[in-house]
Amino acid sequence: MAGGPYDIIEARSPRGPRRWIGVAVLAALVLVPVVSLLSGREPGSVPQPPPPVPTRAEVVAKDAPNVLYPRPRHRGGREILNVVFPDGSAAEVGYPAELGLARLGVRPAMTGRLDGEVGTYRQLTVPPGGPAGVAMGRPMIRKLAGQVTLWHPMSPAEGEVLLFAFDPWFVALRDLKGGMSFEQRMLWARNLRGRVTRDGYLVLDARAPVRLAGPGETFRGEQVGPQLWFGGARETLLVLAPVPGCDVAAIELSVIEQRRRFSAETCQDGVYVAASGERGQVERAVAEIVVRRTA
C-alpha cells in the first residue's frame, strides 16, 4: 500500500496479514520521517548557499487548509466525483452518498528522485495547515528558488523540509537527517513544477534531473506512483492509486499499513482502492465504491 512520507522503504514496519492492515492518521502521516538512501553524488554547478537569514515564523508561516473538497454530482442515492491524480490521469468515482467521500477532503501524494541516484526516492505530500503545519512555530530558514522555501526538521530524526507553493497548494518534501546537499535541494527547487486543474486538483511535473514516479511504479515492493488520499485523522482514510495490471496480492501501501486499523483493498479498472478505519465503514467503502478510468 502507498508510503507515508516516504523516503521510503528503509523504516517500513513488518507487514501483517495481507488484506487486513492498519494505518497512521493523516495528520500523523505528515509527521512520519522520510526514509531514503542517498547516493552521495553532489553536482558542482550550483553555488553554495548564503548564510540563513532568520525570519519571524508568524510572518511567513501562514495557516492554509491545504485540502480540496470536490463538488460531487448526484445520481439517485449516489455521488459521483471526477478526480485527477497528481500525474494528470483521471477517473470517475461513484459511491453511496452516505459515505460522504467528498466531505472527507482529498490530498495528492507522489514520489520522485534525482536521475542517476537510485536511492533518493522521496515522497511529496500535502501537509495539513500548509506552511503553519510545517513550521510548528519555528522560523523559515531561507528561500531557495521561486516559491520554494526551506524549513527546520519536523522531528529530531528528520532532516530539513522543502516547501513548494503551487497556489493554493503547498507540497512538502521532507529529508533525512544529514540527507541532501544544497546542490541536490536546488535541483528539486528549480525543476519540480505544479499546476492546478479547473476543479482544483494539483498536477505535478518535473524537468530533468528530477523524475517523478509513474503509475504502478514500485521501490522495494512499495507503491510509489501517484495517489489521492481522502480523509484521515480519526476518519476513514481511503487511497486511490492508478496501478496498471492492478493485483492486490502484490501491492504494499504503508500509508494504510501504518495506521494499524481495520483495512481492506480492491482493484477496479486499473485503480487500486484501499481503505482504513472503522470496520463497517471500510467494508462498505471497498464494496460499493465504483472507479472508472477516464484518462
C-alpha positions as CSV (number, residue, x, y, z in Angstrom):
1,M,0.0,0.0,0.0
2,A,1.4,3.7,-0.5
3,G,4.1,5.1,1.6
4,G,3.8,7.5,4.3
5,P,6.3,10.3,4.0
6,Y,8.5,8.2,2.3
7,D,11.8,8.2,1.5
8,I,10.7,5.3,1.8
9,I,11.3,2.0,2.5
10,E,14.1,1.7,4.9
11,A,11.9,2.2,8.0
12,R,8.9,0.2,6.9
13,S,7.1,-1.7,9.7
14,P,6.6,-5.5,9.2
15,R,3.6,-6.4,7.1
16,G,0.7,-8.1,8.9
17,P,-1.9,-10.2,7.2
18,R,-2.2,-9.2,3.5
19,R,-5.8,-7.9,3.4
20,W,-6.3,-6.5,6.9
21,I,-3.7,-4.0,7.7
22,G,-3.8,-1.0,10.0
23,V,-2.5,2.7,9.2
24,A,-1.4,6.2,10.8
25,V,-3.8,9.1,10.8
26,L,-3.3,11.6,8.0
27,A,-2.0,14.3,10.3
28,A,0.4,11.7,11.8
29,L,1.3,10.6,8.3
30,V,2.6,14.1,7.6
31,L,4.8,13.7,10.7
32,V,6.3,10.4,9.8
33,P,10.0,10.7,8.8
34,V,11.0,10.4,5.2
35,V,13.3,7.4,4.6
36,S,15.7,7.3,1.7
37,L,19.1,6.1,0.5
38,L,21.4,8.8,-0.8
39,S,24.0,8.0,-3.5
40,G,26.2,10.9,-2.3
41,R,26.6,12.4,-5.8
42,E,26.8,16.2,-5.4
43,P,26.6,18.2,-8.7
44,G,29.1,21.0,-8.5
45,S,27.5,23.6,-10.8
46,V,25.3,25.2,-8.1
47,P,26.8,27.9,-5.8
48,Q,27.0,27.4,-2.1
49,P,24.1,28.8,-0.1
50,P,24.4,32.2,1.7
51,P,24.1,32.2,5.5
52,P,20.5,31.8,6.5
53,V,18.6,35.0,7.5
54,P,16.3,34.4,10.4
55,T,12.6,35.1,9.5
56,R,9.8,35.5,12.0
57,A,7.7,32.4,11.8
58,E,4.4,34.3,12.4
59,V,5.2,36.4,9.3
60,V,5.8,33.6,6.8
61,A,4.1,30.5,8.3
62,K,0.5,31.2,7.3
63,D,-2.1,28.6,8.0
64,A,-3.8,27.1,4.9
65,P,-6.4,24.4,4.6
66,N,-4.3,22.6,2.0
67,V,-7.1,20.2,1.1
68,L,-9.7,20.0,-1.7
69,Y,-13.3,19.4,-1.0
70,P,-14.5,18.4,-4.5
71,R,-18.1,19.1,-5.6
72,P,-19.9,15.8,-6.5
73,R,-22.7,15.2,-9.0
74,H,-25.7,13.3,-7.7
75,R,-27.4,10.4,-9.4
76,G,-30.1,8.6,-7.4
77,G,-28.7,7.9,-4.0
78,R,-25.1,8.0,-5.1
79,E,-22.5,10.7,-5.5
80,I,-20.0,10.9,-8.4
81,L,-16.7,12.6,-8.4
82,N,-14.4,13.3,-11.3
83,V,-10.9,13.0,-9.8
84,V,-7.5,13.9,-11.2
85,F,-4.3,12.2,-10.0
86,P,-1.1,14.2,-9.5
87,D,0.3,12.7,-12.7
88,G,-2.6,14.2,-14.7
89,S,-4.5,10.9,-15.2
90,A,-8.2,10.9,-14.3
91,A,-11.0,8.7,-13.1
92,E,-14.7,8.8,-12.2
93,V,-15.5,7.7,-8.7
94,G,-19.1,6.7,-7.7
95,Y,-20.2,5.8,-4.1
96,P,-23.3,5.8,-1.9
97,A,-24.0,9.4,-0.8
98,E,-23.9,8.3,2.9
99,L,-20.2,7.6,2.6
100,G,-19.6,11.3,2.1
101,L,-16.3,10.8,0.3
102,A,-16.2,14.4,-1.0
103,R,-16.8,15.8,2.6
104,L,-13.7,14.0,3.8
105,G,-11.5,16.1,1.6
106,V,-8.7,14.9,-0.7
107,R,-4.9,15.5,-0.9
108,P,-2.5,14.3,-3.5
109,A,0.7,12.4,-2.9
110,M,3.5,11.5,-5.2
111,T,7.1,10.3,-5.1
112,G,10.2,11.2,-7.1
113,R,14.0,11.1,-7.2
114,L,17.0,12.6,-8.9
115,D,18.2,10.8,-12.1
116,G,21.2,8.6,-11.5
117,E,20.6,8.5,-7.8
118,V,18.6,5.3,-7.3
119,G,18.3,5.5,-3.5
120,T,16.9,9.1,-3.3
121,Y,13.2,8.4,-3.6
122,R,11.3,10.9,-1.5
123,Q,7.6,11.4,-1.1
124,L,5.8,14.7,-1.9
125,T,2.9,15.2,0.5
126,V,0.5,18.0,1.2
127,P,0.7,18.9,4.9
128,P,-2.5,19.9,6.7
129,G,-2.2,23.6,7.6
130,G,0.3,24.3,4.8
131,P,3.3,26.4,6.0
132,A,2.0,26.6,9.6
133,G,1.8,22.8,9.7
134,V,5.5,22.6,8.6
135,A,6.8,25.5,10.7
136,M,5.3,24.3,14.0
137,G,6.0,27.7,15.5
138,R,9.6,28.0,14.2
139,P,11.1,30.4,11.6
140,M,11.8,29.7,8.0
141,I,15.5,29.0,7.3
142,R,15.7,30.6,3.8
143,K,14.1,30.9,0.4
144,L,15.6,28.5,-2.2
145,A,14.2,29.3,-5.6
146,G,11.0,30.8,-6.9
147,Q,8.2,29.8,-4.4
148,V,10.3,27.2,-2.7
149,T,11.3,27.6,1.0
150,L,13.4,25.7,3.4
151,W,12.2,24.9,7.0
152,H,13.5,23.2,10.1
153,P,13.1,19.5,10.6
154,M,9.6,18.4,11.9
155,S,11.2,15.8,14.3
156,P,14.7,15.2,15.7
157,A,15.1,12.1,13.5
158,E,14.5,14.1,10.2
159,G,16.2,16.5,8.0
160,E,15.0,19.9,6.8
161,V,11.8,20.4,4.8
162,L,11.5,21.8,1.3
163,L,8.1,23.5,0.9
164,F,6.8,24.2,-2.6
165,A,4.0,26.7,-3.2
166,F,1.7,25.9,-6.1
167,D,-1.2,28.3,-5.3
168,P,-3.3,27.4,-3.4
169,W,-1.5,24.1,-2.6
170,F,1.7,23.6,-0.5
171,V,3.7,20.5,-1.1
172,A,6.4,19.3,1.4
173,L,9.5,17.2,0.6
174,R,11.0,16.0,3.9
175,D,14.6,14.8,4.1
176,L,16.6,12.5,6.2
177,K,18.9,13.9,8.9
178,G,22.1,14.7,7.1
179,G,20.4,13.9,3.7
180,M,20.5,16.1,0.6
181,S,23.2,18.5,-0.2
182,F,22.4,22.1,-1.0
183,E,23.0,21.4,-4.7
184,Q,20.5,18.5,-4.6
185,R,17.9,20.7,-2.9
186,M,18.4,23.3,-5.6
187,L,17.8,20.7,-8.3
188,W,14.4,19.9,-6.7
189,A,13.6,23.5,-6.1
190,R,14.3,24.6,-9.7
191,N,12.8,21.6,-11.6
192,L,9.6,20.5,-9.8
193,R,6.5,22.2,-11.2
194,G,2.8,22.2,-10.4
195,R,-0.4,23.3,-11.9
196,V,-4.0,23.3,-10.7
197,T,-6.9,22.0,-12.7
198,R,-10.2,23.8,-13.2
199,D,-11.7,21.6,-10.5
200,G,-8.8,22.3,-8.0
201,Y,-6.7,19.2,-8.3
202,L,-2.9,19.5,-8.2
203,V,-0.9,18.1,-11.1
204,L,2.9,17.8,-10.7
205,D,5.5,17.7,-13.4
206,A,9.3,17.8,-13.4
207,R,12.3,18.6,-15.6
208,A,15.4,16.5,-15.6
209,P,17.2,15.6,-13.4
210,V,14.1,15.3,-11.2
211,R,12.0,12.3,-12.1
212,L,8.5,11.6,-10.7
213,A,7.3,8.0,-10.2
214,G,4.7,6.8,-12.7
215,P,1.5,4.8,-12.1
216,G,2.3,1.4,-10.7
217,E,5.9,2.1,-10.1
218,T,7.4,0.4,-7.0
219,F,10.5,0.7,-4.9
220,R,11.5,-2.3,-2.8
221,G,7.9,-3.5,-3.0
222,E,6.3,-0.2,-2.1
223,Q,3.9,1.6,-4.4
224,V,5.5,5.0,-5.1
225,G,3.3,6.2,-8.0
226,P,0.7,9.0,-7.9
227,Q,-2.1,8.7,-5.3
228,L,-5.1,10.6,-3.9
229,W,-5.7,10.4,-0.1
230,F,-9.3,11.0,1.1
231,G,-9.9,11.7,4.8
232,G,-7.5,10.6,7.6
233,A,-7.1,11.7,11.2
234,R,-9.9,10.0,13.1
235,E,-11.9,9.4,10.0
236,T,-11.7,6.7,7.4
237,L,-8.7,7.0,5.2
238,L,-9.3,6.0,1.6
239,V,-6.5,5.9,-1.0
240,L,-6.8,5.7,-4.8
241,A,-3.8,4.9,-6.9
242,P,-3.6,4.1,-10.7
243,V,-1.8,0.8,-11.0
244,P,-1.7,-0.9,-14.4
245,G,-2.4,-4.7,-14.1
246,C,-3.6,-4.0,-10.5
247,D,-3.2,-7.1,-8.2
248,V,-4.0,-6.6,-4.5
249,A,-1.8,-9.5,-3.5
250,A,1.3,-7.8,-4.9
251,I,0.6,-4.2,-3.6
252,E,2.1,-2.7,-0.5
253,L,0.9,0.7,0.7
254,S,2.5,1.9,4.0
255,V,0.2,4.9,4.4
256,I,-2.5,2.3,5.1
257,E,-0.4,-0.2,7.0
258,Q,1.0,2.3,9.5
259,R,-2.5,3.2,10.8
260,R,-2.9,-0.2,12.4
261,R,-6.7,-0.1,12.0
262,F,-9.0,-2.4,10.1
263,S,-8.4,-2.1,6.4
264,A,-9.5,-3.6,3.1
265,E,-8.4,-3.3,-0.6
266,T,-9.6,-4.0,-4.1
267,C,-8.8,-3.2,-7.7
268,Q,-11.1,-1.6,-10.2
269,D,-10.4,-0.7,-13.8
270,G,-6.6,-0.4,-13.1
271,V,-7.1,1.7,-10.0
272,Y,-6.0,0.3,-6.6
273,V,-8.5,1.2,-3.8
274,A,-7.6,0.8,-0.1
275,A,-9.4,2.0,3.0
276,S,-8.6,2.0,6.7
277,G,-10.7,2.9,9.7
278,E,-13.9,1.7,11.3
279,R,-14.7,-1.8,10.1
280,G,-18.3,-1.2,8.8
281,Q,-17.4,2.0,7.0
282,V,-14.3,0.4,5.4
283,E,-16.1,-2.7,4.3
284,R,-18.9,-0.7,2.7
285,A,-16.5,1.7,1.0
286,V,-14.5,-1.0,-0.6
287,A,-17.5,-3.0,-1.6
288,E,-19.6,-0.1,-3.0
289,I,-17.2,2.4,-4.5
290,V,-17.0,2.1,-8.3
291,V,-14.0,3.5,-10.1
292,R,-13.7,4.0,-13.8
293,R,-10.6,5.4,-15.6
294,T,-11.4,8.3,-17.9
295,A,-7.9,9.4,-19.0
